[in-house]
Amino acid sequence: MPSISAKSRPVVVIVVFPDAKLLDITGPMQVFSDAKICGGTDYEIVLASAKGGVQLMDTGVELSTAAMKQLRGRQLHTLLISGGWGARAAAQDPELLQDTIQLADQATRIGSVCTGAFVLAASGLLGGHRAVTHWYSCDDLANQHPDVKVEPDRMFVKDGNVWTSAGVTAGIDMALAMVAEDSGRKVAVRLAQTLVMYMIRSGGQSQFSSALLSQTNDASGRFDALHSWIGENLNLDLRVDRLAEQVGMSERNFTRVYRKTTGRTPAKTIELFRVAAARDLLEDTALPVMTIAQRTGFEDDERLRRAMQRVLGISPTDYRKRFGVEQD
């Protein structure tokens, strides 16, 4: 049984249950643990479950946990519900739901990773909020909990003090954003850079999410709104004059300031966003490459092919063969 100390460090509680997905737990856990190494908050991390004791994860790994009731009365900074195959059963456990409601009242912010959103929803904590879960379960979440405003295309969603993330590694993106909220963007970007070293995938599948793309080296967040707009309008003609107009700057001044702030040209950023979007469609859909090229603003498959070779070192066709969903 892990000890629950009375230290004044911000307390992050990660709720687990039998057959939870290990990475949903250890991903955010690693982010919060490493934050202090990058000059950020020194968190106290507690793993908790309904009854406490040893819990068996989906990988066969056993985790030692504290009982959620032991945490009653403590001031909590962050309450996170993990996801995984066991989340649906956990969402029907009255004791776990009641404890979740109790601890949520004690927490500054609450959140879920992947299908942990079903536990928050069953606890009534997502009612009226925007939320996301694993893409495979978004329709189920919306159907089972019509009071939740499900946004299936998001990596993670922050609605007030309620955070939810998409599947598995998206929990890491969300945790990085939480660290940014607590310790500032410089710390979060530095932390992301250290973690990305361990997240590069072989075969040309680079690990870069839209969240990390928009962070770049811009510690001030000056172009966050522009990056969000770019991500939502990839099929438009995104020339520099249009980007400058979007932020209310002259073309010359925008080009100079943007490159100085982010370390890359506007054109390179557009290419990276478009390649990221094309990559996602190649992984998760059976759309023709030409259609994907048009949807992501490349106009034709040859332009898409050249861009993916530059950024990922692999063609769209080969990328899909290696990382795409299996088609019947």
Secondary structure, DSSP 4 states (H G I P E B T S, - for coil): --------SPEEEEE--TT--HHHHHHHHHHHHHGGGGT----EEEEEESS-EEEE-TTS-EEEEEEGGGGTTS-EEEEEE--STTHHHHTT-HHHHHHHHHHHHHEEEEEE-GGGHHHHHHTTSSTT-EE---GGGHHHHHHH-TTSEE-TT-SEEEETTEEEE-STTHHHHHHHHHHHHHH-HHHHHHHHHHHHTTTPPSTT-----HHHHHHTT-TT-TTHHHHHHHHH-TTS---HHHHHHHHT--HHHHHHHHHHHHSS-HHHHHHHHHHHHHHHHHHH----HHHHHHHTT--SHHHHHHHHHHHHSS-HHHHHHHHSPP--
